[in-house]
Amino acid sequence: MTLLVTSLAGWAGVNVASAAQEKKKRPPRVVISGTVFKESGFSLPGASIRVRRAGERKARWEAMSDRQGEFGLWVPQGAEYEVHVKAKGYEEQTQKVDGKSSLHERLVFHMKPATGEKKP
């Protein structure tokens, strides 16, 4: 019985140490958060948020604005990013984020109605 307890204690210690090492290996991340508003000033739920590294074509991170028009994403630190917001009936908007120097970027998008379409 003593052997079993000693073995389990040693095994648990190894797992805790390896979990701590895994956490240290993870590169620092940047929080990109923000709020999407309609032209009228009210929040815009359901807007599509896509983030890609500057210079790349494909978005790697995606989110949707919640009922209050808010969103949040984690991206690796050390690059510049482009945040694209799209919503039905509104023009797409883009803002750049410098993920090299900051750990949190807070963005605000004031969406404009798409030309030739009615406001939702």
C-alpha positions in Angstrom: 0.0 0.0 0.0 2.9 2.4 0.8 4.4 1.7 -2.5 1.2 2.6 -4.3 0.8 5.9 -2.5 4.5 6.8 -3.1 4.1 5.9 -6.8 1.0 8.0 -7.2 2.6 11.0 -5.4 5.6 10.8 -7.7 3.4 10.5 -10.8 1.2 13.5 -9.7 4.4 15.6 -9.1 5.6 14.8 -12.6 2.3 15.8 -14.2 2.2 19.1 -12.3 5.7 19.9 -13.4 5.1 19.0 -17.0 1.8 21.1 -17.0 3.7 24.1 -15.7 6.4 23.7 -18.4 3.7 23.5 -21.1 2.2 26.7 -19.8 5.5 28.5 -20.0 6.1 27.4 -23.6 3.0 29.1 -24.8 3.8 32.5 -26.4 2.3 35.6 -24.8 -1.1 36.5 -26.2 -2.8 39.8 -27.0 -6.5 40.4 -26.2 -8.4 42.1 -29.0 -11.8 43.2 -27.7 -14.3 45.8 -28.8 -17.8 46.9 -29.4 -19.8 47.2 -32.7 -22.4 50.0 -32.9 -25.1 50.8 -35.5 -25.1 54.3 -37.1 -27.9 55.2 -34.6 -25.5 54.5 -31.7 -27.1 51.3 -30.5 -25.1 48.1 -30.2 -25.0 45.7 -33.2 -25.3 42.1 -32.2 -24.4 39.3 -34.6 -21.6 41.2 -36.5 -18.9 38.9 -37.9 -15.4 39.7 -36.6 -12.4 38.2 -38.5 -8.8 38.7 -37.6 -5.7 38.0 -39.7 -2.1 38.8 -39.6 -1.2 41.9 -41.7 -0.2 40.9 -45.2 -2.0 37.5 -45.0 -5.1 36.8 -47.0 -6.8 34.2 -44.8 -8.4 35.1 -41.4 -7.2 32.8 -38.6 -9.4 34.0 -35.8 -13.2 34.6 -35.8 -15.9 35.8 -33.4 -19.4 37.3 -33.4 -20.5 40.3 -31.5 -22.9 39.4 -28.6 -26.2 41.0 -27.5 -24.3 44.1 -26.3 -22.3 44.3 -29.6 -19.2 43.2 -27.8 -16.5 40.7 -28.8 -13.1 39.4 -27.7 -10.3 37.3 -29.1 -6.9 36.1 -28.1 -4.1 36.2 -30.7 -0.3 35.6 -30.4 1.8 38.6 -29.4 4.5 39.8 -31.8 2.6 40.6 -35.0 0.4 43.2 -36.6 -3.2 42.3 -37.2 -6.1 43.5 -39.2 -9.6 43.2 -37.6 -12.5 43.1 -40.2 -16.1 43.6 -39.1 -18.9 42.7 -41.3 -22.7 42.9 -40.8 -25.7 42.5 -43.1 -26.8 45.9 -44.4 -23.6 47.7 -43.4 -20.2 48.4 -45.0 -17.3 46.3 -43.9 -14.8 48.1 -41.7 -11.2 47.3 -40.9 -8.9 48.5 -38.1 -5.2 47.6 -37.5 -3.8 46.4 -34.2 -0.2 46.4 -33.2 0.2 43.1 -31.4 4.0 43.7 -30.9 3.9 46.2 -28.0 0.6 45.9 -26.2 -1.2 43.1 -24.4 -4.8 44.4 -24.8 -6.3 46.4 -27.7 -9.8 47.8 -27.3 -11.6 48.7 -30.6 -14.8 50.5 -31.4 -16.6 50.1 -34.7 -19.3 52.6 -35.8 -20.9 50.8 -38.8 -22.3 52.7 -41.7 -25.2 51.5 -43.8 -24.2 49.9 -47.1 -24.9 52.2 -50.1 -28.2 51.3 -51.8 -29.5 49.2 -48.9 -32.0 50.0 -46.1 -30.8 50.0 -42.5 -31.8 46.8 -40.6 
